[in-house]
Amino acid sequence: MLLFVHGAADDGRCWQPQLRELSDEFTVVAWDEPGAGGSSDLPVAFGLDDYAACLAALVESLDLGAAHVVGLSWGGTVALELYRHRPDLVATLILADTYAGWKGSLPAEEVRARVAADAGASLPGLFATGPPAEFVPLLAEIAASVRRGSVENARRVMAEIDQRDLLPLVAVPTLLIWGEQDARSPLEVARQFQAAIPGARLVVIPDAGHVSNLEQPELFNDAIREFCGARASELGQHR
């Protein structure tokens, strides 16, 4: 099973090209985290461990065994926290344009600037040259349903979290997928992940910014298909 975990100010619909194209080979699932999409609003004082617990409950409820967990941006931070608490539910990690928390990946001055910024403002580096025309209506629909409180909570958590202690302890195969022109989580952050996670493989997507799964979906999907296929071959089992 491929389990897709979206970024902040987003929901499971952002994974449409992955759900569509990878369903021929995998069971594909995209969650709406608490406070996003079709999920209920966030409880008060919801922390990263709470997001991870909800994600673990989803994996367990599906009863399909350990998952290939794909997390983009904030979703990668949640995926890492799932691994911290429930490594038995994670077959592999696929971390895209993500962070070990803002505190764990970015300079302190950048974290302060992000906390001070308007949560509703447009962000630089989401796309290298602007959103692909075919996804503009989808992005507009997602943006119209974003709950400001959910975004503010994710920003608060990201500013406080530092997962660098976890990275050297990751013992499952890990793929890093990064947009070459990502201005939100620059390639320097990808290199930090690659150096810290044992055996991590990095795939850099050309002509892509922070939302590499929508900007270059074919290359993104190819990277996942190759990685997961290789893991299945190593295990001698069907995916």
NORURCOR-V875542 format. One line per field, one symbol per residue. phi: phi as a letter, one per 30 degrees, with the letter a starting at -180 (. if undefined). Layout:
phi: ???
This chain:
phi: .cccbdddhbadddcedddddcddcbdcbbccdeibhdddddddhdcdddedddddddedddhcidcdccbchedddddddedecbddccdbcbcchcbcieddbbdedddddddddddcddcdidbdbjdeedceddddddddcdcedddddddddddccbcdddedcdccebcccbdecdcdbdeededddddcceidcccccdhbcdcddcdbdddddddddddddddddddibdd
